[in-house]
Amino acid sequence: MKDTNVMKLEFLSKSTNEGFARVAVASFISQLDPTVEELSDIKTAVSEAVTNAIVHGYENTIGKIYITVKIDERNITIEVKDKGKGIENIEKAREPLYTSKPQLERSGMGFTIMESFMDKLTVRSSLGKGTTIVMKKRVN
């Protein structure tokens, strides 16, 4: 049996909780003694995923965001899930500089940032049911 360590969080989709999410994930993975750069990369990716759920998933409503972090040896899997409106076109949303909210002065770089800081990024979404972002990274 693998020695997998798991942490689960559930919180409201308020922008004030974004900082909590990134610090909670960073605290949990600190048991692997990651480098400052690895920790910073993971915190940034979590921040982008949570911000996407708040701004795009729930728009101007409050819902719940669920984060699950799994540590298996030196491998980290982070799942950020919302039950918001979903993404109509995932491929389009993953294009650099694409934003569905230009009026909010969004850069459209969220998925690009997540992808560049993590080893693997998977996005699953269903309209009206929400979005799940799964990010994987191996800490050396």
C-alpha positions as CSV (number, residue, x, y, z in Angstrom):
1,M,0.0,0.0,0.0
2,K,1.3,3.4,-1.0
3,D,1.9,6.0,1.7
4,T,-0.2,8.8,0.3
5,N,-0.9,11.8,2.5
6,V,-4.1,13.7,1.7
7,M,-5.5,17.1,2.7
8,K,-8.9,18.4,1.8
9,L,-10.2,22.0,2.0
10,E,-13.6,23.5,1.4
11,F,-14.2,27.3,1.5
12,L,-16.4,30.0,0.1
13,S,-15.5,31.6,-3.3
14,K,-14.6,34.9,-1.8
15,S,-11.5,36.6,-3.1
16,T,-10.3,37.0,0.5
17,N,-10.0,33.2,0.7
18,E,-7.5,33.0,-2.2
19,G,-4.6,33.8,0.1
20,F,-5.8,31.2,2.6
21,A,-5.9,28.5,-0.1
22,R,-2.3,29.2,-1.3
23,V,-0.9,29.3,2.3
24,A,-2.7,26.1,3.3
25,V,-1.5,24.2,0.3
26,A,2.1,25.5,0.8
27,S,2.0,24.5,4.5
28,F,0.8,21.0,3.7
29,I,3.5,20.4,1.0
30,S,6.3,21.9,3.1
31,Q,6.7,18.5,4.7
32,L,8.5,17.6,1.4
33,D,11.0,20.4,2.1
34,P,10.6,21.9,-1.4
35,T,12.9,24.6,-2.7
36,V,11.7,28.2,-2.4
37,E,11.2,28.2,-6.2
38,E,9.1,25.0,-6.1
39,L,7.0,26.4,-3.3
40,S,6.5,29.7,-5.0
41,D,5.5,28.0,-8.3
42,I,2.9,25.8,-6.5
43,K,1.5,28.8,-4.6
44,T,1.2,30.8,-7.8
45,A,-0.5,27.9,-9.6
46,V,-3.0,27.4,-6.7
47,S,-3.7,31.1,-6.6
48,E,-4.5,31.2,-10.4
49,A,-6.8,28.1,-10.1
50,V,-8.7,29.5,-7.1
51,T,-9.0,33.0,-8.7
52,N,-10.4,31.3,-11.9
53,A,-13.0,29.6,-9.8
54,I,-14.0,32.8,-8.1
55,V,-14.0,35.1,-11.1
56,H,-15.2,32.8,-13.8
57,G,-16.8,29.8,-12.1
58,Y,-19.1,31.7,-9.8
59,E,-18.9,35.2,-11.3
60,N,-20.9,37.4,-9.0
61,T,-22.3,34.7,-6.8
62,I,-20.8,32.8,-3.8
63,G,-20.3,29.1,-4.1
64,K,-17.8,26.6,-2.6
65,I,-14.3,25.8,-3.8
66,Y,-12.9,22.4,-3.0
67,I,-9.1,21.7,-2.9
68,T,-7.6,18.2,-2.5
69,V,-3.9,17.8,-2.2
70,K,-2.2,14.4,-2.4
71,I,1.4,13.7,-1.7
72,D,2.7,10.4,-2.9
73,E,6.5,10.1,-2.2
74,R,7.8,13.3,-4.0
75,N,4.7,13.7,-6.3
76,I,2.1,16.3,-5.5
77,T,-1.4,16.3,-7.1
78,I,-3.5,19.4,-6.5
79,E,-7.2,19.4,-7.5
80,V,-9.2,22.6,-7.4
81,K,-12.9,22.1,-8.1
82,D,-15.9,24.4,-8.3
83,K,-19.5,23.8,-9.0
84,G,-20.0,27.0,-11.0
85,K,-21.0,27.7,-14.5
86,G,-18.3,25.6,-16.3
87,I,-16.2,26.4,-19.3
88,E,-17.8,26.4,-22.7
89,N,-14.6,25.9,-24.7
90,I,-11.6,24.6,-22.7
91,E,-9.1,24.7,-25.5
92,K,-10.0,28.4,-26.2
93,A,-9.8,29.2,-22.5
94,R,-6.3,27.7,-22.3
95,E,-5.0,29.9,-25.1
96,P,-2.5,32.5,-23.8
97,L,-4.1,36.0,-23.5
98,Y,-7.6,34.7,-24.0
99,T,-10.1,36.1,-21.4
100,S,-13.8,36.0,-21.2
101,K,-13.7,39.0,-19.0
102,P,-11.7,41.8,-20.8
103,Q,-13.8,44.5,-19.0
104,L,-12.2,43.3,-15.7
105,E,-8.7,43.8,-17.2
106,R,-7.9,40.2,-16.9
107,S,-4.6,39.1,-18.5
108,G,-5.9,35.7,-19.8
109,M,-2.8,34.0,-18.6
110,G,-4.2,31.9,-15.7
111,F,-4.0,28.5,-17.4
112,T,-0.7,29.4,-19.1
113,I,0.8,30.3,-15.7
114,M,-0.5,27.1,-14.1
115,E,0.9,25.0,-17.0
116,S,4.3,26.7,-16.9
117,F,4.7,26.2,-13.1
118,M,3.4,22.6,-12.9
119,D,4.5,19.4,-14.6
120,K,1.0,18.5,-15.8
121,L,-2.3,20.4,-16.0
122,T,-5.7,18.8,-16.8
123,V,-8.9,20.8,-17.1
124,R,-12.3,19.1,-17.0
125,S,-15.5,21.1,-17.2
126,S,-19.2,20.7,-17.8
127,L,-21.5,23.6,-18.4
128,G,-23.7,24.3,-15.5
129,K,-21.9,21.8,-13.3
130,G,-18.5,23.3,-12.7
131,T,-14.8,22.9,-13.4
132,T,-12.0,20.7,-12.0
133,I,-8.4,21.6,-12.5
134,V,-5.8,18.9,-11.7
135,M,-2.2,20.0,-11.4
136,K,0.8,17.6,-10.8
137,K,4.3,18.4,-9.8
138,R,7.3,16.3,-8.7
139,V,9.3,18.0,-6.0
140,N,13.0,17.0,-6.2
